[in-house]
Amino acid sequence: ADSSIALPSPSALPCPPGSHLDEGLIEGDPAILANKCTLCPSGTFAQYENINLQCQQCPEGSSSSEGAKYCVATEDNLTSIGLEVLGLIFVVLSWSSTIGYMIWLHLKR
């Protein structure tokens, strides 16, 4: 008679965010309840608990550090040009107001 064998899960619990199942630990340690998780390498991430053998690759234009739960944009300058112009206008107006006030004070003496 054919009998099927049920193999236990390689880890009792899913790996926490930022980690994945390590195939080397699964093969090397026969203990079923031992932790078989390892941190995601740089450039990858795992946002949720999982039972995957590898982490997800960060999208192009982003990166992550070891054990990451998400990726971050790797742009050189995250400030938009509009925000820079607005800041420059604010600086010019505040200096102009300050200088104008000082001139007005000097003339009203």
C-alpha positions as CSV (number, residue, x, y, z in Angstrom):
1,A,0.0,0.0,0.0
2,D,1.2,3.5,-0.8
3,S,1.5,5.7,2.2
4,S,2.3,9.4,2.0
5,I,4.7,10.9,4.5
6,A,3.9,14.4,5.9
7,L,7.1,16.4,6.4
8,P,7.1,19.0,9.2
9,S,7.6,22.6,8.4
10,P,11.3,23.7,8.4
11,S,10.5,26.2,11.1
12,A,7.7,26.3,13.7
13,L,7.0,30.0,13.1
14,P,7.3,32.3,10.1
15,C,10.3,34.5,9.9
16,P,9.8,38.1,11.2
17,P,9.8,41.1,8.8
18,G,13.4,41.8,7.6
19,S,14.4,38.1,7.5
20,H,13.8,34.9,5.5
21,L,14.3,31.2,5.9
22,D,17.9,30.1,5.5
23,E,18.2,27.0,3.4
24,G,21.6,26.2,5.0
25,L,20.1,26.3,8.5
26,I,17.2,24.1,7.4
27,E,19.6,21.4,6.0
28,G,22.2,21.7,8.7
29,D,20.0,21.7,11.8
30,P,17.5,18.8,12.2
31,A,15.7,20.5,15.1
32,I,12.2,21.3,13.9
33,L,11.5,24.1,16.4
34,A,14.9,25.8,16.0
35,N,15.0,29.3,14.4
36,K,15.8,28.9,10.8
37,C,15.6,32.6,9.9
38,T,18.4,34.9,8.8
39,L,18.4,38.7,8.0
40,C,17.7,39.9,4.5
41,P,20.9,40.9,2.8
42,S,21.5,44.5,1.7
43,G,19.5,45.5,-1.4
44,T,16.6,43.2,-0.4
45,F,13.7,43.4,2.0
46,A,10.8,41.4,3.6
47,Q,8.0,43.7,4.7
48,Y,5.8,41.0,6.4
49,E,6.3,37.7,8.3
50,N,7.1,35.0,5.7
51,I,8.3,31.5,5.0
52,N,10.2,32.4,1.9
53,L,13.8,31.2,1.1
54,Q,14.8,34.6,-0.1
55,C,13.9,38.3,0.4
56,Q,12.4,40.5,-2.3
57,Q,14.8,42.6,-4.4
58,C,14.6,46.4,-3.9
59,P,13.1,48.2,-7.0
60,E,15.5,50.0,-9.3
61,G,16.5,53.4,-7.8
62,S,16.2,52.2,-4.2
63,S,18.3,50.3,-1.7
64,S,18.2,48.8,1.8
65,S,20.5,47.8,4.6
66,E,20.8,44.3,6.1
67,G,17.5,43.2,7.8
68,A,15.4,45.8,6.0
69,K,11.6,45.8,6.1
70,Y,11.4,48.2,3.2
71,C,13.6,50.0,0.6
72,V,14.4,53.7,0.4
73,A,15.0,55.9,-2.6
74,T,18.6,56.4,-3.5
75,E,18.2,59.7,-5.3
76,D,21.1,62.1,-4.8
77,N,18.8,65.0,-3.8
78,L,15.4,64.2,-2.4
79,T,14.4,68.0,-2.4
80,S,12.3,69.0,-5.3
81,I,13.3,72.0,-7.4
82,G,10.0,73.8,-6.4
83,L,10.8,73.5,-2.8
84,E,14.3,74.9,-3.3
85,V,12.9,77.9,-5.2
86,L,10.3,78.5,-2.5
87,G,13.1,78.4,0.1
88,L,15.2,80.8,-1.9
89,I,12.2,83.2,-2.2
90,F,11.6,83.0,1.5
91,V,15.3,83.8,2.3
92,V,15.3,86.8,-0.1
93,L,12.1,88.2,1.3
94,S,13.2,87.8,4.9
95,W,16.6,89.5,4.3
96,S,14.9,92.3,2.3
97,S,12.4,92.9,5.1
98,T,15.2,92.9,7.7
99,I,17.4,95.3,5.7
100,G,14.4,97.5,4.9
101,Y,13.4,97.7,8.6
102,M,16.9,98.6,9.6
103,I,17.0,101.4,7.0
104,W,13.6,102.7,8.1
105,L,14.8,102.7,11.8
106,H,18.0,104.6,10.8
107,L,16.0,107.2,8.9
108,K,13.4,107.8,11.7
109,R,16.1,108.7,14.3
